[in-house]
Structure formats: structure tokens, C-alpha cells
């Protein structure tokens, strides 16, 4: 870990760097992992499509399908499904027989839309642990959606519009995919619609949805389910559609549920605590580094199992100079 982000000296590239670099391997297109300005990007085609739509229209680079290795300065790099959001990937790096895997964000349960998580064996496993404490244990997706559909139907019977707040990339598409057969129609916020369009154009099968605008507001009825990011609730359209029931769709709802203050559904695009533990065990890794989440607690849990675990911290390492990097072919 360097000031610019996670760096691989053997291949002279970064994984999900924090700011613009010469070469970036991107796990997925959420803005805390993908940023604008890189000279060259390597990512799954769906991820690259969304990056160009919502983050960096001028992004240059190479779209790489899952399981297709490329050689970067002597390091063998391949992408493998992480199950997080459409196009998300784990990065497998092999150098002189040593294998490291960077998970990015991931979830174990297959959601039926995103490519299912593909377990990797490695020597060094660098993993997120967003929900890395025991309180986070998910119900199955089928059970959660049963609850959502029941609530939607109850709301319709009361002339109340159901609004689900969710991330514009990943959760919004997952909800639409699972709910489309069970609701009259789905309306998505204007921040969701272009992402849907980019993913559809890149080959992801998504159900038809309407975009929230003056036309859809004019003939709105409670039988239409609305999907929007939480920030959109401050906008005027919420007051124009009459009676509403708003539900947050997020893994963080699990904390509210324990406090009996829940107004949502605990559905996450991240692995829960048991899923994180299982993923780590199944790698067979000799070294585990954790980042992004309950890092100290999760490390302690892994050490109790006799595993060698550490929090990923910034180190001072020698990076290739810009002149050395410029000798490599760009883009990837």
C-alpha cells in the first residue's frame, strides 16, 4: 500500500488507486475504487463501460474478460468474478510461482444477475472486510425479496408508493432484476438510468424500467415501484407523488434491526461475516491482509483460527520511475 494506493512493483501497476496513475487495474466502477485520469485502465468490459459513462468519459485502456490472463511486465494478471456488482472482479496476480489475490468488494451469495463469486486459491489473500464482525449475518436473498414483495403489495393496497433507496450501481440493477416479475412497473432515478443504459449496451440483460421525470410523475400510480439513491429523497419529486413508504436496502440495516429501529431490508452486495471467514479459509492462503471495514476485529478473528492475518497498512516501497513506466506499451 502506497500513498497512491495498492501497488504491484513486479508488474508496475496499481489496483484501485486513490488518484490518477499510469496504469490502473480496476476491480469495479464504484467511485471509491474507480477514479478519473488514469493513463491506462484494465477492467472487465462491464466495469469499463460504467467508468466511461459515470466517472471518466475519456478513460483509455483494455477490457479484459474473466479468466483471460495478460502479462504485465512479467506479472501474470487475470480477473475473476467477485459477485459484488455487474463487472466486478478479483485481481489474481502470479509472479515466479507466487500468487496473490486482491478481492476488491465481493459477496458469496449469487444474486442471479452478477457473475457468481469464483473462489481463488493463493499464497497471499488481500481482502475487504466491510462487514467483518459477527452481527452481520444475512438472510437469503430469496427471503429478503419475499419480504420486499409482500410490503410492496401491502403499500399498493393502501394507495402508497414504495420507494427503495439503493446504490445506483449494483443494488439498483439487482433490485430491478429480481422485482420486475412481481411488480406492475419499476421507475428508476435519473442517476440510475444511464448506468442501466451503459450496462445494457455492454451486454447485461436488464428488465425494462421507466426513468423518473416529468412524464412519469404526471401519470404516476402507487403500483409503480421507485428505485433511487438515498440522496434523491431531498428532491421535490418525493412530495409530488402523494403517500410514500421509504425503505433503505443495505447491509447496514442489520444494525438498525438489532436496535428495533429498522425501516428497510438488510440486503448487501458484500459478504457477511460468515461469508468473509469462509472465503478466507477456502483460499488456503499463508498470508491474509485485510482492508476497508472492521479490520482490527476481523484480523483478531482470523488469528484465533490460527491464520496469519494483518491490517493492510501503507509502506514505503520503491516504485518504478515515470520514465521507466513510460517505456511500457500504453494502454494495456
Secondary structure, DSSP 4 states (H G I P E B T S, - for coil): -BTTBEEETTTTEEES-SS--SEEE-S--STTT--S--SEEEE-HHHHHHHHHHT-TT--EEE--TT--EEETTEEEEEEE-SSSTT-EEEEEEETTEEEEE--S--SS--SSSPPP-----SEEEEEETT-STT--PPPHHHHHHHHHHHHHHHHHTT-EEEEE--TTTHHHHHHHHHGGGSSEEEE-HHHHHHHHHHHHTT------EE-SHHHHHT--TTEEEEE-GGGGGSTHHHHS-SEEEEEESTTHHHHHHTT---EE---SS--HHHHHHHHHHHT-SEEEEEEESHHHHHHHHHHTT--EEE------PPPPHHHHTTS-S--
